[in-house]
Amino acid sequence: MKRRSTIWIAISAVVVLIVVAAVSFSRPATEKNAPVPPRLKPFDTKDAHTHPTVVTLDSLSAGEQLKQRLNEHPRIQEIRHNRRGDRSHYFYNEIIVRFRTTPANHDIRQMEAAIAGRLVKRLNQAFVFRSHKRTYEEMRRYFRTLPTVDYCEPNYIYMQNDLPRQTDVPNDSFYARYQWNLPAIDTEAGWTLSRGKQTVPVAIIDSGVDLTHPDLAHRLSHGYNVLADNRSPDDENGHGTHVAGIIASQPNNGEGIAGITWFNPIMAVKVLNADGYGTSIDVAKGIY
């Protein structure tokens, strides 16, 4: 089956990411004992629509499946934030440390020796350390004794955040039948006031966007792939394409669905991997 990343009709989802951003990475390193991210089976295309621009995906189930895998993974810990059950996942042997002033190389080497680990990423004054032997809590207690440290926090794992499905009148083939969400927010009335501007790009910090999707290809501006550190934010998961489709799938072109804006370009910033999650430091770099 020809690959065609998706604008999904079945379930709407949104990524909400609030991160303090900073600048360039340095000293990337590969560790033998690095956390091994959980892997999910690829999407089963047996139930996919045959329409060339639409694939149906139950992202609610995929999200719950991913959370379960994270819960069971031996190198990933969980923080429960409140009685409502809000929780976050993070790598048990990694820590993000923000320094008030940039430490010298010999100071970094002393820190690496103290935590039995090494510096693996950097974003401005925020450094990510990974230990062979120490947990996050053990490293936090050490770094909080250093006067140059501003704060410490876990290297959180960000995932696509799923909401129940919400699906006016352009001639797009799936608009009138499925997209009841746009009339629900008075999009048609909004179009009488403005249909958007080509001079205002919309950045989507997510899993990237399908760069060849016929409903999006003409709406894409230059993007960025944080994970590969290049300018090709091609979507391996589909969630970013989904979000891009809700925002800017080309209206009134006779196929697929209609996006909210008719003219605004999309700037795809890829920070989530093929399984739909990424780290807080990568999200920060994507925002920056």
BELCOR-V292172 format. One record per pair of residues at least 12 apart in sequence whose C-alpha atoms are under 10 Angstrom apart, sorted by the first residue. I is the first residue (numbers start at 1). J is the second residue. Records with the same first field share a line. If there is no record, write none. Layout:
# BELCOR-V292172
I: J / J
This chain:
# BELCOR-V292172
1: 45 / 46 / 50
2: 52
3: 45 / 52
4: 51 / 52 / 53 / 54 / 55 / 210 / 211 / 212 / 213 / 214 / 238
5: 52 / 53 / 54 / 55 / 209 / 210 / 211 / 212 / 213 / 234 / 235 / 236 / 237 / 238 / 239 / 240 / 241 / 242
6: 52 / 53 / 54 / 55 / 56 / 57 / 209 / 210 / 213 / 215 / 235 / 237 / 238 / 239 / 240 / 241 / 242 / 243 / 244 / 245
7: 53 / 54 / 55 / 56 / 57 / 209 / 210 / 213 / 215 / 216 / 238 / 239 / 240 / 241 / 242 / 243 / 244 / 245 / 246 / 249 / 256 / 257
8: 53 / 54 / 55 / 56 / 57 / 58 / 59 / 165 / 167 / 238 / 239 / 241 / 242 / 243 / 245 / 246 / 256 / 257
9: 54 / 55 / 56 / 57 / 58 / 165 / 166 / 167 / 174 / 175 / 178 / 179 / 242 / 245 / 246 / 256 / 257
10: 55 / 56 / 57 / 58 / 59 / 60 / 164 / 165 / 166 / 167 / 178
11: 56 / 57 / 58 / 59 / 60 / 162 / 163 / 164 / 165 / 166 / 167 / 242
12: 57 / 58 / 59 / 60 / 161 / 162 / 163 / 164 / 165 / 166 / 167 / 181 / 239 / 242 / 243 / 246
13: 59 / 60 / 160 / 161 / 162 / 163 / 164 / 165 / 166 / 239 / 240 / 242 / 243 / 246
14: 160 / 161 / 162 / 163 / 206 / 239 / 240 / 242 / 243 / 246
15: 158 / 159 / 160 / 161 / 162 / 163 / 204 / 205 / 206 / 207 / 239 / 240 / 243
16: 158 / 159 / 160 / 161 / 205 / 206
17: 158 / 159 / 160 / 161 / 205 / 206 / 280 / 283 / 284 / 287
18: 280 / 283 / 284 / 287
19: 280 / 281 / 282 / 283 / 284 / 285 / 286 / 287 / 288
20: 280 / 281 / 283 / 284 / 285 / 287 / 288
21: 123 / 124 / 126 / 280 / 281 / 282 / 283 / 284 / 285 / 286 / 287 / 288
22: 122 / 123 / 124 / 125 / 126 / 281 / 284 / 285 / 286 / 287 / 288
23: 122 / 123 / 124 / 125 / 126 / 284 / 285 / 286 / 287 / 288
24: 121 / 122 / 123 / 124 / 125 / 285 / 288
25: 120 / 121 / 122 / 123 / 124 / 126 / 127 / 229 / 281 / 282 / 285
26: 119 / 120 / 121 / 122 / 123 / 124 / 127
27: 118 / 119 / 120 / 121 / 122
28: 118 / 119 / 120 / 121 / 122 / 128
29: 118 / 119 / 120 / 121 / 130
30: 118 / 120
31: 117 / 118 / 120 / 130 / 131 / 132
32: 132
33: 75 / 93 / 117 / 130 / 131 / 132 / 133
34: 75 / 91 / 93 / 94 / 130 / 131 / 132
35: 73 / 74 / 75 / 76 / 91 / 92 / 93 / 94 / 130
36: 73 / 74 / 75 / 76 / 91
37: 69 / 70 / 73 / 75 / 76 / 91 / 275 / 277 / 278
38: 66 / 67 / 69 / 70 / 72 / 73 / 74 / 75 / 76 / 275
39: 66 / 69 / 70 / 274 / 275
40: 62 / 65 / 66 / 69 / 274 / 275 / 276
41: 62 / 275
42: 236 / 237 / 274 / 275
43: 56 / 57 / 58 / 59 / 62 / 237 / 238
44: 57
45: 57
51: 255 / 256
52: 213 / 214 / 255 / 256
53: 213 / 214 / 215 / 216 / 255 / 256 / 257
54: 174 / 213 / 215 / 242 / 255 / 256 / 257
55: 238
57: 238 / 239 / 242
58: 162 / 165
59: 160 / 161 / 162 / 163 / 164 / 165 / 238 / 239 / 276
60: 160 / 161 / 162 / 163 / 164 / 165
61: 162
62: 160 / 162 / 275 / 276
63: 159 / 160 / 161 / 162 / 275 / 276 / 277
64: 162
66: 159 / 160 / 275 / 276 / 277
67: 88 / 89 / 159
70: 89 / 90 / 91 / 157
71: 89
73: 91
74: 91 / 92
75: 90 / 91 / 92 / 93 / 94 / 135
76: 89 / 90 / 91 / 92 / 93 / 94 / 156 / 157
77: 89 / 90 / 91 / 92 / 93 / 136 / 154 / 156
78: 90 / 91 / 92 / 156 / 157
79: 154 / 156
88: 154 / 156 / 157 / 158 / 159
89: 154 / 155 / 156 / 157 / 158 / 159 / 279
90: 136 / 153 / 154 / 155 / 156 / 157 / 158 / 279 / 280
91: 130 / 135 / 136 / 154 / 155 / 156 / 157 / 279
92: 130 / 131 / 134 / 135 / 136 / 137 / 154 / 155 / 156
93: 115 / 117 / 129 / 130 / 131 / 132 / 133 / 134 / 135 / 136 / 137 / 138 / 139 / 154 / 155
94: 117 / 118 / 119 / 120 / 128 / 129 / 130 / 131 / 132 / 134 / 135 / 136 / 137 / 139 / 140 / 153 / 154 / 155 / 156
95: 119 / 126 / 127 / 128 / 129 / 130 / 131 / 135 / 136 / 137 / 138 / 139 / 140 / 143 / 152 / 153 / 154 / 155 / 156
96: 119 / 121 / 122 / 123 / 126 / 127 / 128 / 129 / 130 / 136 / 139 / 140 / 151 / 152 / 153 / 154 / 155 / 156 / 280 / 281
97: 122 / 125 / 126 / 127 / 128 / 129 / 139 / 140 / 143 / 144 / 149 / 150 / 151 / 152 / 153 / 154 / 155
98: 122 / 123 / 124 / 125 / 126 / 127 / 128 / 143 / 148 / 149 / 150 / 151 / 152 / 153
99: 124 / 125 / 126 / 127 / 143 / 146 / 147 / 148 / 149 / 150 / 151 / 152
100: 125 / 126 / 147 / 148 / 149 / 150 / 151
101: 125 / 148 / 149 / 150
102: 124 / 125 / 126 / 127 / 148 / 149
103: 125 / 148 / 149
108: 127 / 129
111: 129 / 139 / 142 / 143 / 146
112: 129 / 130 / 131
113: 131
114: 131 / 134 / 139 / 142 / 143
115: 129 / 130 / 131 / 132 / 133 / 134 / 135 / 136 / 138 / 139 / 140 / 142 / 143
116: 129 / 130 / 131 / 132 / 133 / 134 / 139
117: 129 / 130 / 131 / 132 / 133 / 134 / 139
118: 130 / 131 / 132
119: 131
121: 281 / 282
122: 281 / 285
123: 281 / 282 / 284 / 285 / 288
124: 285
125: 149 / 150
126: 149 / 150 / 151 / 152 / 281
127: 152 / 281
128: 152 / 153 / 154 / 155 / 281
129: 155
130: 155
136: 152 / 153 / 154 / 155
137: 153 / 154
139: 152
140: 152 / 153 / 154
154: 279 / 280
155: 278 / 279 / 280 / 281 / 282
156: 278 / 279 / 280 / 281 / 283
157: 272 / 277 / 278 / 279 / 280 / 281 / 282 / 283
158: 206 / 271 / 272 / 276 / 277 / 278 / 279 / 280 / 281 / 282 / 283
159: 206 / 207 / 272 / 273 / 275 / 276 / 277 / 278 / 279
160: 206 / 207 / 239 / 240 / 272 / 275 / 276 / 277 / 278
161: 239 / 276 / 277
162: 239
165: 181
166: 178 / 179 / 180 / 181 / 182 / 184
167: 179 / 180 / 181 / 182 / 183 / 184 / 246
168: 180 / 181 / 182 / 183 / 184 / 186 / 187 / 188 / 189 / 258
169: 182 / 183 / 188 / 251 / 252 / 258
170: 188 / 250 / 251 / 252 / 253 / 254 / 255 / 257 / 258
171: 251 / 252 / 253 / 254 / 255 / 256 / 257 / 258
172: 249 / 250 / 251 / 252 / 253 / 254 / 255 / 256 / 257 / 258 / 259
173: 252 / 253 / 254 / 255 / 256 / 257 / 258
174: 254 / 255 / 256 / 257 / 258
175: 251 / 252 / 254 / 255 / 256 / 257 / 258 / 259
176: 257 / 258
177: 257
178: 257
179: 246 / 257 / 258 / 259
181: 246
182: 246 / 258 / 259 / 260
187: 259 / 260 / 261
188: 260
190: 260 / 261
191: 260 / 261 / 262
194: 261 / 262
195: 260 / 261 / 262 / 263 / 264
196: 248 / 260 / 261 / 262 / 263 / 264 / 265
197: 261 / 262 / 263 / 264 / 265
198: 219 / 261 / 262 / 263 / 264 / 265 / 266
199: 263 / 264 / 265
200: 263 / 264 / 265 / 266
201: 219 / 220 / 221 / 222 / 263 / 264 / 265 / 266 / 267 / 268
202: 220 / 221 / 244 / 247 / 248 / 261 / 264 / 265 / 266 / 267 / 268
203: 221 / 223 / 244 / 265 / 266 / 267 / 268 / 269 / 286 / 287
204: 223 / 240 / 241 / 243 / 244 / 247 / 266 / 267 / 268 / 269 / 270 / 271 / 286 / 287
205: 223 / 224 / 225 / 226 / 240 / 243 / 267 / 268 / 269 / 270 / 271 / 272 / 283 / 284 / 286 / 287
206: 233 / 235 / 237 / 238 / 239 / 240 / 241 / 242 / 243 / 244 / 268 / 269 / 270 / 271 / 272 / 273 / 276 / 277 / 278 / 283 / 286
207: 225 / 227 / 233 / 234 / 235 / 236 / 237 / 238 / 239 / 240 / 241 / 242 / 243 / 268 / 269 / 270 / 271 / 272 / 273 / 274 / 275 / 276 / 277 / 278
208: 223 / 224 / 225 / 226 / 232 / 233 / 234 / 235 / 236 / 237 / 238 / 239 / 240 / 241 / 242 / 243 / 244 / 267 / 268 / 269 / 270 / 271 / 272 / 273 / 274
209: 223 / 232 / 233 / 234 / 235 / 236 / 237 / 238 / 239 / 240 / 241 / 242 / 243 / 244 / 245 / 266 / 267 / 268 / 269 / 270
210: 233 / 234 / 235 / 236 / 237 / 238 / 239 / 240 / 241 / 242 / 244 / 268
211: 232 / 233 / 234 / 235 / 241 / 268
212: 234
213: 241 / 245 / 249
214: 249 / 250 / 253 / 255 / 256
215: 244 / 245 / 248 / 249 / 250 / 251 / 253 / 254 / 255 / 256 / 257 / 258 / 259
216: 241 / 244 / 245 / 248 / 249 / 250 / 259 / 265 / 266
217: 249 / 250 / 265 / 266
218: 249 / 250 / 263 / 265 / 266
219: 244 / 248 / 249 / 250 / 262 / 263 / 264 / 265 / 266 / 267
220: 244 / 248 / 264 / 265 / 266 / 267 / 268
221: 264 / 265 / 266 / 267 / 268
222: 265 / 266 / 267 / 268 / 269
223: 266 / 267 / 268 / 269 / 270
224: 267 / 268 / 269 / 270 / 271 / 286
225: 268 / 269 / 270 / 271 / 272 / 282 / 286
226: 269 / 270 / 271 / 272 / 273 / 282 / 283 / 284 / 285 / 286 / 287
227: 269 / 270 / 271 / 272 / 273 / 278 / 282 / 283 / 285 / 286
228: 270 / 271
229: 270
230: 270
231: 268 / 269 / 270
232: 268 / 269 / 270
233: 267 / 268 / 269 / 270 / 271
234: 268 / 269 / 270
235: 268 / 269 / 270 / 272 / 273 / 274 / 276
236: 270 / 272 / 273 / 274 / 275 / 276
237: 272 / 273 / 274 / 275 / 276 / 277
238: 274 / 275 / 276
239: 272 / 274 / 275 / 276
240: 268 / 269 / 270 / 271 / 272 / 276
241: 268
243: 259
244: 259 / 260 / 265 / 266 / 267 / 268
245: 257 / 258 / 259 / 260 / 261 / 266
246: 258 / 259 / 260 / 261
247: 259 / 260 / 261 / 262 / 264 / 265 / 266
248: 260 / 261 / 262 / 263 / 264 / 265 / 266
249: 261 / 262 / 263 / 266
250: 262 / 263 / 264
251: 263
268: 286
269: 283 / 285 / 286 / 287
270: 282 / 283 / 286
271: 283 / 284 / 285 / 286 / 287
272: 286
